[in-house]
Amino acid sequence: MDTSNETLVSEEDQSWFQTIFQKIQTGIIIIEAGSHHIVEVNPIAARLIGLPREEIIGKICHSFICPAHAGKCPITDLGQDFDSTERVLIDNTGKKIPILKTVAMIESGNKNYLVESFVDISDRKRAEDRKAQLISYMDESVLRIQKPLELVKADLDALSLHIKDGDLDTEDIRMRLNIDANHIGKMMHTLRELLQAAVEDREEEDLPLAFREFLSGR
């Protein structure tokens, strides 16, 4: 039996898988399950960690891929399943990067390995945080002007009844309207202060254009 062709196919397969491993736009780290040493890492994972491949290989996975203490690995020690699960990756500066991670256990050469694949979801988390902040800002805006608006409405309703009954002269009406206009002006000032505070805390484009124009009086 000619085994040269089998060897050639095996080498081609290895080269093909290596190309995928290097080019795929997903971070991949391969960990020896028994020792938890990192045995391979692809360029995307190395870039997120912030170190060259050579400085990652051989390190304990707890240093980067999982903040769990030794002996408390969620996969090998606690039996947890990770399938598109939100976790964190620790880069070389100690910064925690939110990731969506999937882990598979494979066996090769009588050893078990963890193949951990993940994608950086920092942008998504930032968008979620901005959305939550905007909702909080809108809630605060409503709370701060709700009571004054109710008072102005009540006063205008009462003013309308008095005008209908002829209880007020022109000067009384003018003064009441001036008072209500002053109250509305104070509410607008409050909203502009909230807008300024919001812009200082986040990018101005995070606030809806129509809402910004309304608050700025345009």
N, CA and C atoms as a LAMMPS dump frame, in Angstrom:
ITEM: TIMESTEP
0
ITEM: NUMBER OF ATOMS
654
ITEM: BOX BOUNDS ff ff ff
-5.0000000000000000e+02 5.0000000000000000e+02
-5.0000000000000000e+02 5.0000000000000000e+02
-5.0000000000000000e+02 5.0000000000000000e+02
ITEM: ATOMS id mol type element x y z
1 1 1 N 0.844 -1.195 0
2 1 2 C 0 0 0
3 1 3 C 0.876 1.241 0
4 2 1 N 0.601 2.108 -0.911
5 2 2 C 1.38 3.331 -1.02
6 2 3 C 0.849 4.347 -0.021
7 3 1 N 1.665 4.696 0.958
8 3 2 C 1.245 5.646 2.002
9 3 3 C 1.656 7.081 1.71
10 4 1 N 2.384 7.269 0.598
11 4 2 C 2.838 8.623 0.304
12 4 3 C 1.686 9.563 0.059
13 5 1 N 0.637 9.051 -0.616
14 5 2 C -0.526 9.881 -0.892
15 5 3 C -1.251 10.232 0.394
16 6 1 N -1.328 9.25 1.364
17 6 2 C -1.982 9.523 2.631
18 6 3 C -1.245 10.616 3.39
19 7 1 N 0.102 10.536 3.367
20 7 2 C 0.896 11.555 4.058
21 7 3 C 0.679 12.915 3.421
22 8 1 N 0.64 12.943 2.092
23 8 2 C 0.438 14.196 1.382
24 8 3 C -0.901 14.815 1.729
25 9 1 N -1.958 13.998 1.764
26 9 2 C -3.288 14.508 2.116
27 9 3 C -3.291 15.063 3.531
28 10 1 N -2.641 14.341 4.455
29 10 2 C -2.583 14.787 5.846
30 10 3 C -1.898 16.142 5.954
31 11 1 N -0.806 16.311 5.216
32 11 2 C -0.09 17.584 5.245
33 11 3 C -0.925 18.701 4.642
34 12 1 N -1.646 18.381 3.576
35 12 2 C -2.51 19.388 2.959
36 12 3 C -3.624 19.813 3.917
37 13 1 N -4.205 18.787 4.582
38 13 2 C -5.253 19.09 5.543
39 13 3 C -4.722 19.973 6.664
40 14 1 N -3.532 19.646 7.149
41 14 2 C -2.943 20.425 8.232
42 14 3 C -2.695 21.858 7.789
43 15 1 N -2.199 22.023 6.582
44 15 2 C -1.947 23.361 6.06
45 15 3 C -3.244 24.143 5.9
46 16 1 N -4.286 23.454 5.431
47 16 2 C -5.594 24.089 5.228
48 16 3 C -6.186 24.567 6.549
49 17 1 N -6.142 23.701 7.563
50 17 2 C -6.679 24.069 8.87
51 17 3 C -5.845 25.177 9.518
52 18 1 N -4.54 25.147 9.294
53 18 2 C -3.676 26.182 9.844
54 18 3 C -4.005 27.533 9.224
55 19 1 N -4.307 27.535 7.925
56 19 2 C -4.689 28.783 7.261
57 19 3 C -5.976 29.346 7.848
58 20 1 N -6.955 28.472 8.05
59 20 2 C -8.211 28.906 8.67
60 20 3 C -7.947 29.448 10.066
61 21 1 N -7.14 28.751 10.841
62 21 2 C -6.816 29.138 12.214
63 21 3 C -6.192 30.53 12.26
64 22 1 N -5.346 30.818 11.281
65 22 2 C -4.645 32.095 11.265
66 22 3 C -5.512 33.238 10.732
67 23 1 N -6.414 32.935 9.802
68 23 2 C -7.151 33.984 9.099
69 23 3 C -8.541 34.264 9.667
70 24 1 N -9.131 33.312 10.386
71 24 2 C -10.492 33.488 10.867
72 24 3 C -10.576 34.692 11.8
73 25 1 N -11.656 35.467 11.673
74 25 2 C -11.812 36.696 12.457
75 25 3 C -12.492 36.414 13.802
76 26 1 N -12.033 35.382 14.452
77 26 2 C -12.505 34.988 15.775
78 26 3 C -11.297 34.59 16.602
79 27 1 N -11.244 35.045 17.841
80 27 2 C -10.131 34.656 18.697
81 27 3 C -10.23 33.185 19.068
82 28 1 N -9.125 32.464 18.95
83 28 2 C -9.098 31.047 19.309
84 28 3 C -7.868 30.779 20.177
85 29 1 N -8.113 30.131 21.304
86 29 2 C -7.032 29.702 22.188
87 29 3 C -7.227 28.219 22.482
88 30 1 N -6.147 27.443 22.347
89 30 2 C -6.2 26.013 22.645
90 30 3 C -5.435 25.777 23.936
91 31 1 N -6.088 25.108 24.879
92 31 2 C -5.547 24.919 26.224
93 31 3 C -5.483 23.428 26.552
94 32 1 N -4.358 22.986 27.092
95 32 2 C -4.243 21.605 27.554
96 32 3 C -5.063 21.484 28.835
97 33 1 N -6.086 20.628 28.817
98 33 2 C -7.078 20.598 29.887
99 33 3 C -6.489 20.207 31.237
100 34 1 N -5.503 19.323 31.25
101 34 2 C -4.948 18.865 32.517
102 34 3 C -4.135 19.925 33.228
103 35 1 N -3.252 20.58 32.513
104 35 2 C -2.347 21.563 33.121
105 35 3 C -2.853 22.994 32.999
106 36 1 N -3.826 23.202 32.11
107 36 2 C -4.368 24.535 31.811
108 36 3 C -3.322 25.464 31.187
109 37 1 N -2.322 24.874 30.566
110 37 2 C -1.351 25.676 29.826
111 37 3 C -1.892 25.96 28.42
112 38 1 N -1.608 27.14 27.944
113 38 2 C -1.993 27.524 26.579
114 38 3 C -0.99 26.903 25.61
115 39 1 N -1.499 26.141 24.653
116 39 2 C -0.603 25.482 23.695
117 39 3 C -0.65 26.142 22.318
118 40 1 N -1.694 26.924 22.039
119 40 2 C -1.752 27.619 20.755
120 40 3 C -2.717 28.789 20.861
121 41 1 N -2.447 29.803 20.064
122 41 2 C -3.287 30.998 20.052
123 41 3 C -3.23 31.586 18.644
124 42 1 N -4.358 32.042 18.131
125 42 2 C -4.339 32.615 16.782
126 42 3 C -4.127 34.128 16.845
127 43 1 N -3.866 34.781 15.714
128 43 2 C -3.527 36.207 15.73
129 43 3 C -4.594 37.101 16.352
130 44 1 N -5.882 36.818 16.128
131 44 2 C -6.936 37.662 16.703
132 44 3 C -6.881 37.606 18.223
133 45 1 N -6.733 36.415 18.781
134 45 2 C -6.656 36.276 20.232
135 45 3 C -5.415 36.973 20.778
136 46 1 N -4.277 36.816 20.095
137 46 2 C -3.039 37.456 20.539
138 46 3 C -3.183 38.978 20.52
139 47 1 N -3.865 39.493 19.483
140 47 2 C -4.052 40.952 19.394
141 47 3 C -4.911 41.468 20.538
142 48 1 N -5.97 40.741 20.874
143 48 2 C -6.834 41.168 21.976
144 48 3 C -6.097 41.115 23.315
145 49 1 N -5.263 40.09 23.482
146 49 2 C -4.488 39.987 24.714
147 49 3 C -3.406 41.058 24.763
148 50 1 N -2.897 41.427 23.603
149 50 2 C -1.898 42.496 23.535
150 50 3 C -0.467 42.023 23.669
151 51 1 N -0.241 40.744 23.383
152 51 2 C 1.113 40.183 23.452
153 51 3 C 1.375 39.338 22.22
154 52 1 N 2.646 39.186 21.829
155 52 2 C 2.948 38.276 20.714
156 52 3 C 2.67 36.837 21.126
157 53 1 N 2.421 36.009 20.123
158 53 2 C 2.088 34.597 20.357
159 53 3 C 3.109 33.921 21.269
160 54 1 N 4.404 34.199 21.046
161 54 2 C 5.464 33.529 21.791
162 54 3 C 5.394 33.809 23.29
163 55 1 N 4.825 34.957 23.676
164 55 2 C 4.741 35.309 25.095
165 55 3 C 3.461 34.794 25.743
166 56 1 N 2.592 34.2 24.933
167 56 2 C 1.343 33.656 25.46
168 56 3 C 1.425 32.138 25.607
169 57 1 N 2.05 31.494 24.612
170 57 2 C 2.185 30.037 24.643
171 57 3 C 2.902 29.61 25.921
172 58 1 N 2.357 28.6 26.596
173 58 2 C 2.973 28.07 27.804
174 58 3 C 2.458 28.7 29.084
175 59 1 N 1.752 29.83 28.969
176 59 2 C 1.206 30.484 30.163
177 59 3 C -0.06 29.754 30.624
178 60 1 N -0.355 29.882 31.918
179 60 2 C -1.585 29.33 32.463
180 60 3 C -2.763 30.147 31.929
181 61 1 N -3.82 29.461 31.547
182 61 2 C -4.954 30.166 30.926
183 61 3 C -5.594 31.177 31.861
184 62 1 N -5.482 30.966 33.199
185 62 2 C -6.078 31.907 34.145
186 62 3 C -5.476 33.31 34
187 63 1 N -4.28 33.379 33.41
188 63 2 C -3.635 34.681 33.248
189 63 3 C -4.369 35.57 32.261
190 64 1 N -5.078 34.946 31.296
191 64 2 C -5.695 35.726 30.238
192 64 3 C -7.172 35.406 30.008
193 65 1 N -7.438 34.141 29.768
194 65 2 C -8.738 33.783 29.225
195 65 3 C -9.821 33.685 30.283
196 66 1 N -9.465 33.498 31.53
197 66 2 C -10.485 33.313 32.56
198 66 3 C -9.932 33.787 33.892
199 67 1 N -10.653 34.639 34.602
200 67 2 C -10.16 35.139 35.894
201 67 3 C -10.349 34.167 37.044
202 68 1 N -10.829 32.939 36.782
203 68 2 C -11.064 31.973 37.851
204 68 3 C -9.74 31.551 38.495
205 69 1 N -9.794 31.224 39.769
206 69 2 C -8.602 30.765 40.466
207 69 3 C -8.273 29.329 40.06
208 70 1 N -7.008 28.953 40.244
209 70 2 C -6.593 27.585 39.938
210 70 3 C -7.415 26.605 40.764
211 71 1 N -7.842 25.525 40.118
212 71 2 C -8.668 24.539 40.792
213 71 3 C -10.149 24.846 40.724
214 72 1 N -10.498 25.983 40.134
215 72 2 C -11.913 26.353 40.027
216 72 3 C -12.274 26.69 38.582
217 73 1 N -11.654 25.981 37.653
218 73 2 C -11.955 26.206 36.24
219 73 3 C -13.434 25.894 35.986
220 74 1 N -14.173 26.818 35.374
221 74 2 C -15.599 26.57 35.134
222 74 3 C -15.862 25.336 34.284
223 75 1 N -14.905 24.992 33.403
224 75 2 C -15.103 23.863 32.486
225 75 3 C -14.649 22.549 33.113
226 76 1 N -13.368 22.449 33.458
227 76 2 C -12.818 21.17 33.905
228 76 3 C -13.127 20.857 35.366
229 77 1 N -13.279 21.885 36.203
230 77 2 C -13.501 21.64 37.63
231 77 3 C -14.972 21.747 38.031
232 78 1 N -15.682 22.687 37.431
233 78 2 C -17.064 22.93 37.833
234 78 3 C -18.086 22.374 36.846
235 79 1 N -17.606 21.862 35.715
236 79 2 C -18.496 21.206 34.759
237 79 3 C -19.472 22.115 34.057
238 80 1 N -19.153 23.397 33.96
239 80 2 C -20.054 24.33 33.279
240 80 3 C -19.921 24.221 31.767
241 81 1 N -20.983 24.633 31.078
242 81 2 C -21.002 24.589 29.617
243 81 3 C -20.966 26.011 29.079
244 82 1 N -20.081 26.265 28.133
245 82 2 C -19.961 27.597 27.557
246 82 3 C -20.307 27.538 26.078
247 83 1 N -21.446 28.071 25.73
248 83 2 C -21.88 28.134 24.333
249 83 3 C -22.442 29.526 24.083
250 84 1 N -21.635 30.378 23.455
251 84 2 C -22.004 31.787 23.237
252 84 3 C -22.371 32.446 24.564
253 85 1 N -21.467 32.3 25.521
254 85 2 C -21.674 32.826 26.871
255 85 3 C -20.84 34.093 27.054
256 86 1 N -21.428 35.114 27.681
257 86 2 C -20.697 36.349 27.936
258 86 3 C -19.696 36.136 29.07
259 87 1 N -18.43 36.382 28.783
260 87 2 C -17.367 36.283 29.768
261 87 3 C -16.417 37.463 29.56
262 88 1 N -15.23 37.404 30.178
263 88 2 C -14.238 38.459 29.975
264 88 3 C -12.895 37.835 29.601
265 89 1 N -12.151 38.59 28.807
266 89 2 C -10.772 38.256 28.469
267 89 3 C -9.894 39.294 29.157
268 90 1 N -8.794 38.856 29.756
269 90 2 C -7.903 39.777 30.457
270 90 3 C -6.693 40.05 29.573
271 91 1 N -6.487 41.32 29.208
272 91 2 C -5.352 41.613 28.34
273 91 3 C -4.079 41.778 29.169
274 92 1 N -2.988 42.114 28.501
275 92 2 C -1.697 42.164 29.191
276 92 3 C -1.587 43.288 30.202
277 93 1 N -2.518 44.257 30.163
278 93 2 C -2.51 45.354 31.133
279 93 3 C -3.442 45.08 32.306
280 94 1 N -4.166 43.968 32.248
281 94 2 C -5.13 43.663 33.298
282 94 3 C -6.541 44.136 32.976
283 95 1 N -6.703 44.779 31.837
284 95 2 C -8.028 45.251 31.444
285 95 3 C -8.924 44.073 31.074
286 96 1 N -10.182 44.133 31.506
287 96 2 C -11.134 43.079 31.194
288 96 3 C -11.93 43.456 29.95
289 97 1 N -11.852 42.6 28.946
290 97 2 C -12.533 42.842 27.672
291 97 3 C -13.746 41.922 27.597
292 98 1 N -14.952 42.455 27.425
293 98 2 C -16.128 41.58 27.323
294 98 3 C -16.091 40.777 26.026
295 99 1 N -16.336 39.478 26.145
296 99 2 C -16.319 38.599 24.978
297 99 3 C -17.524 37.668 25.024
298 100 1 N -17.849 37.129 23.863
299 100 2 C -18.85 36.074 23.746
300 100 3 C -18.081 34.792 23.433
301 101 1 N -18.124 33.823 24.349
302 101 2 C -17.209 32.69 24.278
303 101 3 C -17.936 31.357 24.135
304 102 1 N -17.326 30.48 23.342
305 102 2 C -17.775 29.093 23.214
306 102 3 C -16.569 28.19 23.46
307 103 1 N -16.774 27.12 24.222
308 103 2 C -15.684 26.199 24.552
309 103 3 C -16.072 24.786 24.124
310 104 1 N -15.135 24.107 23.457
311 104 2 C -15.338 22.71 23.067
312 104 3 C -14.177 21.882 23.6
313 105 1 N -14.467 20.675 24.054
314 105 2 C -13.438 19.755 24.535
315 105 3 C -13.115 18.755 23.426
316 106 1 N -11.829 18.619 23.106
317 106 2 C -11.424 17.648 22.095
318 106 3 C -10.307 16.78 22.671
319 107 1 N -10.129 15.597 22.096
320 107 2 C -9.078 14.68 22.523
321 107 3 C -8.102 14.47 21.379
322 108 1 N -6.824 14.557 21.698
323 108 2 C -5.787 14.347 20.687
324 108 3 C -4.543 13.797 21.376
325 109 1 N -4.033 12.661 20.87
326 109 2 C -2.832 12.088 21.456
327 109 3 C -2.982 11.728 22.912
328 110 1 N -4.136 11.181 23.279
329 110 2 C -4.429 10.776 24.658
330 110 3 C -4.468 11.947 25.634
331 111 1 N -4.637 13.125 25.118
332 111 2 C -4.78 14.297 25.975
333 111 3 C -6.066 15.048 25.6
334 112 1 N -6.648 15.711 26.59
335 112 2 C -7.829 16.531 26.346
336 112 3 C -7.417 17.991 26.225
337 113 1 N -8.061 18.672 25.291
338 113 2 C -7.776 20.081 25.07
339 113 3 C -9.079 20.881 25.068
340 114 1 N -8.994 22.099 25.551
341 114 2 C -10.11 23.029 25.468
342 114 3 C -9.866 23.963 24.294
343 115 1 N -10.796 23.994 23.369
344 115 2 C -10.719 24.931 22.256
345 115 3 C -11.694 26.062 22.565
346 116 1 N -11.143 27.202 22.902
347 116 2 C -11.964 28.346 23.3
348 116 3 C -11.973 29.363 22.159
349 117 1 N -13.157 29.62 21.638
350 117 2 C -13.316 30.624 20.576
351 117 3 C -14.171 31.756 21.116
352 118 1 N -13.846 32.969 20.706
353 118 2 C -14.552 34.115 21.267
354 118 3 C -14.485 35.314 20.322
355 119 1 N -15.443 36.222 20.516
356 119 2 C -15.467 37.476 19.766
357 119 3 C -15.562 38.627 20.763
358 120 1 N -14.911 39.709 20.42
359 120 2 C -14.932 40.915 21.246
360 120 3 C -16.298 41.597 21.097
361 121 1 N -16.997 41.807 22.208
362 121 2 C -18.311 42.472 22.169
363 121 3 C -18.262 43.817 22.89
364 122 1 N -17.076 44.431 22.926
365 122 2 C -16.932 45.724 23.603
366 122 3 C -17.854 46.769 23.005
367 123 1 N -17.932 46.822 21.667
368 123 2 C -18.788 47.824 21.017
369 123 3 C -20.251 47.611 21.387
370 124 1 N -20.671 46.36 21.416
371 124 2 C -22.057 46.076 21.773
372 124 3 C -22.354 46.466 23.208
373 125 1 N -21.412 46.183 24.111
374 125 2 C -21.609 46.53 25.512
375 125 3 C -21.642 48.039 25.702
376 126 1 N -20.791 48.755 24.95
377 126 2 C -20.812 50.218 25.038
378 126 3 C -22.139 50.764 24.542
379 127 1 N -22.657 50.182 23.455
380 127 2 C -23.953 50.626 22.934
381 127 3 C -25.062 50.362 23.946
382 128 1 N -25.008 49.222 24.609
383 128 2 C -26.01 48.907 25.623
384 128 3 C -25.913 49.876 26.794
385 129 1 N -24.68 50.216 27.189
386 129 2 C -24.496 51.164 28.294
387 129 3 C -25.013 52.549 27.916
388 130 1 N -24.742 52.976 26.668
389 130 2 C -25.219 54.292 26.228
390 130 3 C -26.742 54.327 26.201
391 131 1 N -27.348 53.226 25.76
392 131 2 C -28.806 53.162 25.72
393 131 3 C -29.381 53.256 27.13
394 132 1 N -28.778 52.536 28.07
395 132 2 C -29.253 52.575 29.454
396 132 3 C -29.081 53.969 30.049
397 133 1 N -27.96 54.632 29.738
398 133 2 C -27.726 55.981 30.245
399 133 3 C -28.724 56.97 29.659
400 134 1 N -29.021 56.799 28.372
401 134 2 C -29.973 57.703 27.729
402 134 3 C -31.37 57.536 28.326
403 135 1 N -31.772 56.298 28.563
404 135 2 C -33.082 56.057 29.173
405 135 3 C -33.127 56.68 30.571
406 136 1 N -32.034 56.531 31.323
407 136 2 C -31.97 57.121 32.655
408 136 3 C -32.057 58.646 32.582
409 137 1 N -31.358 59.223 31.596
410 137 2 C -31.386 60.668 31.407
411 137 3 C -32.793 61.15 31.059
412 138 1 N -33.466 60.422 30.179
413 138 2 C -34.824 60.797 29.797
414 138 3 C -35.77 60.696 30.998
415 139 1 N -35.597 59.643 31.794
416 139 2 C -36.432 59.487 32.985
417 139 3 C -36.236 60.66 33.94
418 140 1 N -34.977 61.049 34.127
419 140 2 C -34.697 62.176 35.021
420 140 3 C -35.302 63.462 34.479
421 141 1 N -35.218 63.646 33.155
422 141 2 C -35.805 64.845 32.549
423 141 3 C -37.298 64.923 32.809
424 142 1 N -37.981 63.8 32.621
425 142 2 C -39.434 63.772 32.831
426 142 3 C -39.769 64.061 34.285
427 143 1 N -39.032 63.442 35.212
428 143 2 C -39.314 63.631 36.633
429 143 3 C -39.111 65.084 37.069
430 144 1 N -38.09 65.73 36.498
431 144 2 C -37.772 67.089 36.934
432 144 3 C -38.729 68.146 36.375
433 145 1 N -39.439 67.823 35.308
434 145 2 C -40.362 68.83 34.757
435 145 3 C -41.821 68.422 34.903
436 146 1 N -42.075 67.194 35.362
437 146 2 C -43.463 66.726 35.432
438 146 3 C -44.31 67.575 36.38
439 147 1 N -43.831 67.793 37.613
440 147 2 C -44.609 68.555 38.586
441 147 3 C -44.807 70.004 38.146
442 148 1 N -43.767 70.729 37.731
443 148 2 C -43.981 72.1 37.249
444 148 3 C -44.971 72.169 36.081
445 149 1 N -44.913 71.188 35.172
446 149 2 C -45.853 71.168 34.05
447 149 3 C -47.29 70.973 34.533
448 150 1 N -47.449 70.113 35.52
449 150 2 C -48.788 69.895 36.064
450 150 3 C -49.332 71.172 36.698
451 151 1 N -48.465 71.924 37.392
452 151 2 C -48.893 73.175 38.016
453 151 3 C -49.273 74.218 36.974
454 152 1 N -48.477 74.304 35.908
455 152 2 C -48.784 75.262 34.84
456 152 3 C -50.103 74.895 34.166
457 153 1 N -50.302 73.62 33.892
458 153 2 C -51.549 73.178 33.271
459 153 3 C -52.758 73.521 34.149
460 154 1 N -52.608 73.222 35.459
461 154 2 C -53.711 73.514 36.378
462 154 3 C -54.012 75.01 36.401
463 155 1 N -52.972 75.825 36.402
464 155 2 C -53.179 77.281 36.433
465 155 3 C -53.828 77.779 35.152
466 156 1 N -53.414 77.224 34.003
467 156 2 C -54.023 77.637 32.73
468 156 3 C -55.477 77.186 32.65
469 157 1 N -55.772 75.998 33.191
470 157 2 C -57.162 75.543 33.213
471 157 3 C -58.021 76.466 34.062
472 158 1 N -57.472 76.846 35.244
473 158 2 C -58.214 77.76 36.124
474 158 3 C -58.376 79.127 35.474
475 159 1 N -57.316 79.573 34.791
476 159 2 C -57.379 80.866 34.113
477 159 3 C -58.448 80.855 33.032
478 160 1 N -58.545 79.747 32.311
479 160 2 C -59.559 79.626 31.261
480 160 3 C -60.969 79.745 31.838
481 161 1 N -61.2 79.122 32.988
482 161 2 C -62.525 79.195 33.621
483 161 3 C -62.841 80.61 34.09
484 162 1 N -61.835 81.269 34.677
485 162 2 C -62.054 82.642 35.145
486 162 3 C -62.362 83.596 33.992
487 163 1 N -61.666 83.38 32.86
488 163 2 C -61.923 84.23 31.683
489 163 3 C -63.347 83.994 31.18
490 164 1 N -63.738 82.731 31.155
491 164 2 C -65.09 82.388 30.698
492 164 3 C -66.153 83.024 31.585
493 165 1 N -65.888 83.031 32.906
494 165 2 C -66.856 83.6 33.844
495 165 3 C -66.75 85.112 33.954
496 166 1 N -65.731 85.683 33.343
497 166 2 C -65.553 87.128 33.394
498 166 3 C -65.027 87.633 34.712
499 167 1 N -64.326 86.766 35.471
500 167 2 C -63.837 87.151 36.796
501 167 3 C -62.535 87.943 36.74
502 168 1 N -61.844 87.923 35.615
503 168 2 C -60.547 88.581 35.528
504 168 3 C -60.558 89.663 34.455
505 169 1 N -59.841 90.755 34.746
506 169 2 C -59.699 91.771 33.707
507 169 3 C -58.431 91.49 32.905
508 170 1 N -58.183 92.325 31.922
509 170 2 C -57.055 92.097 31.003
510 170 3 C -55.724 92.072 31.728
511 171 1 N -55.535 92.955 32.707
512 171 2 C -54.268 93.008 33.433
513 171 3 C -54.049 91.747 34.263
514 172 1 N -55.121 91.24 34.891
515 172 2 C -54.994 89.996 35.654
516 172 3 C -54.579 88.831 34.748
517 173 1 N -55.201 88.784 33.596
518 173 2 C -54.876 87.713 32.641
519 173 3 C -53.424 87.817 32.195
520 174 1 N -52.982 89.045 31.909
521 174 2 C -51.611 89.241 31.458
522 174 3 C -50.607 88.787 32.52
523 175 1 N -50.876 89.15 33.778
524 175 2 C -49.975 88.777 34.86
525 175 3 C -49.931 87.265 35.051
526 176 1 N -51.086 86.611 34.996
527 176 2 C -51.122 85.155 35.161
528 176 3 C -50.364 84.465 34.034
529 177 1 N -50.545 84.978 32.817
530 177 2 C -49.833 84.38 31.682
531 177 3 C -48.328 84.592 31.794
532 178 1 N -47.931 85.762 32.286
533 178 2 C -46.504 86.031 32.47
534 178 3 C -45.893 85.082 33.504
535 179 1 N -46.645 84.806 34.58
536 179 2 C -46.164 83.882 35.606
537 179 3 C -45.983 82.481 35.028
538 180 1 N -46.98 82.025 34.27
539 180 2 C -46.88 80.692 33.67
540 180 3 C -45.745 80.628 32.65
541 181 1 N -45.586 81.709 31.867
542 181 2 C -44.489 81.752 30.9
543 181 3 C -43.138 81.676 31.608
544 182 1 N -43.052 82.322 32.773
545 182 2 C -41.817 82.279 33.557
546 182 3 C -41.541 80.863 34.06
547 183 1 N -42.602 80.166 34.498
548 183 2 C -42.446 78.788 34.944
549 183 3 C -41.971 77.893 33.802
550 184 1 N -42.533 78.082 32.621
551 184 2 C -42.123 77.29 31.463
552 184 3 C -40.665 77.583 31.111
553 185 1 N -40.273 78.841 31.216
554 185 2 C -38.883 79.207 30.954
555 185 3 C -37.921 78.516 31.906
556 186 1 N -38.315 78.406 33.179
557 186 2 C -37.465 77.715 34.152
558 186 3 C -37.356 76.227 33.823
559 187 1 N -38.454 75.648 33.348
560 187 2 C -38.404 74.239 32.962
561 187 3 C -37.463 74.029 31.785
562 188 1 N -37.512 74.935 30.817
563 188 2 C -36.604 74.825 29.674
564 188 3 C -35.156 74.965 30.115
565 189 1 N -34.909 75.857 31.089
566 189 2 C -33.553 76.025 31.614
567 189 3 C -33.075 74.737 32.284
568 190 1 N -33.97 74.096 33.027
569 190 2 C -33.637 72.828 33.679
570 190 3 C -33.283 71.765 32.65
571 191 1 N -34.064 71.686 31.573
572 191 2 C -33.798 70.697 30.532
573 191 3 C -32.461 70.959 29.846
574 192 1 N -32.148 72.241 29.634
575 192 2 C -30.865 72.556 28.994
576 192 3 C -29.701 72.187 29.902
577 193 1 N -29.87 72.359 31.215
578 193 2 C -28.83 71.946 32.145
579 193 3 C -28.626 70.428 32.09
580 194 1 N -29.732 69.7 32.006
581 194 2 C -29.646 68.243 31.895
582 194 3 C -28.962 67.843 30.597
583 195 1 N -29.288 68.54 29.523
584 195 2 C -28.663 68.244 28.241
585 195 3 C -27.158 68.475 28.307
586 196 1 N -26.746 69.59 28.905
587 196 2 C -25.331 69.897 29.015
588 196 3 C -24.603 68.826 29.82
589 197 1 N -25.229 68.401 30.909
590 197 2 C -24.628 67.345 31.734
591 197 3 C -24.521 66.045 30.944
592 198 1 N -25.553 65.748 30.145
593 198 2 C -25.552 64.522 29.358
594 198 3 C -24.457 64.558 28.301
595 199 1 N -24.3 65.701 27.634
596 199 2 C -23.288 65.822 26.588
597 199 3 C -21.89 65.691 27.173
598 200 1 N -21.693 66.19 28.399
599 200 2 C -20.383 66.08 29.038
600 200 3 C -20.058 64.632 29.385
601 201 1 N -21.089 63.824 29.642
602 201 2 C -20.889 62.436 30.038
603 201 3 C -20.77 61.484 28.866
604 202 1 N -21.288 61.886 27.7
605 202 2 C -21.263 60.98 26.55
606 202 3 C -21.211 61.808 25.268
607 203 1 N -20.962 61.134 24.151
608 203 2 C -20.917 61.812 22.875
609 203 3 C -22.267 62.428 22.547
610 204 1 N -22.26 63.645 22.005
611 204 2 C -23.501 64.35 21.729
612 204 3 C -24.386 63.59 20.751
613 205 1 N -23.761 62.837 19.83
614 205 2 C -24.572 62.115 18.85
615 205 3 C -25.37 60.976 19.476
616 206 1 N -25.059 60.626 20.742
617 206 2 C -25.852 59.604 21.421
618 206 3 C -27.259 60.099 21.735
619 207 1 N -27.441 61.419 21.775
620 207 2 C -28.757 61.981 22.045
621 207 3 C -29.483 62.222 20.723
622 208 1 N -30.761 61.877 20.634
623 208 2 C -31.506 62.078 19.387
624 208 3 C -31.448 63.529 18.924
625 209 1 N -31.239 63.739 17.62
626 209 2 C -31.109 65.08 17.07
627 209 3 C -32.341 65.93 17.374
628 210 1 N -33.525 65.358 17.181
629 210 2 C -34.752 66.126 17.419
630 210 3 C -34.849 66.58 18.87
631 211 1 N -34.401 65.715 19.78
632 211 2 C -34.464 66.059 21.201
633 211 3 C -33.468 67.158 21.527
634 212 1 N -32.27 67.086 20.93
635 212 2 C -31.264 68.123 21.164
636 212 3 C -31.742 69.466 20.617
637 213 1 N -32.355 69.443 19.431
638 213 2 C -32.849 70.691 18.834
639 213 3 C -33.99 71.283 19.659
640 214 1 N -34.84 70.409 20.201
641 214 2 C -35.931 70.905 21.037
642 214 3 C -35.402 71.604 22.296
643 215 1 N -34.416 70.96 22.941
644 215 2 C -33.869 71.525 24.168
645 215 3 C -33.065 72.798 23.921
646 216 1 N -32.456 72.876 22.741
647 216 2 C -31.649 74.061 22.441
648 216 3 C -32.491 75.196 21.862
649 217 1 N -33.777 74.954 21.66
650 217 2 C -34.676 75.996 21.192
651 217 3 C -34.605 76.253 19.706
652 218 1 N -34.012 75.29 18.945
653 218 2 C -33.931 75.479 17.478
654 218 3 C -35.167 74.957 16.795
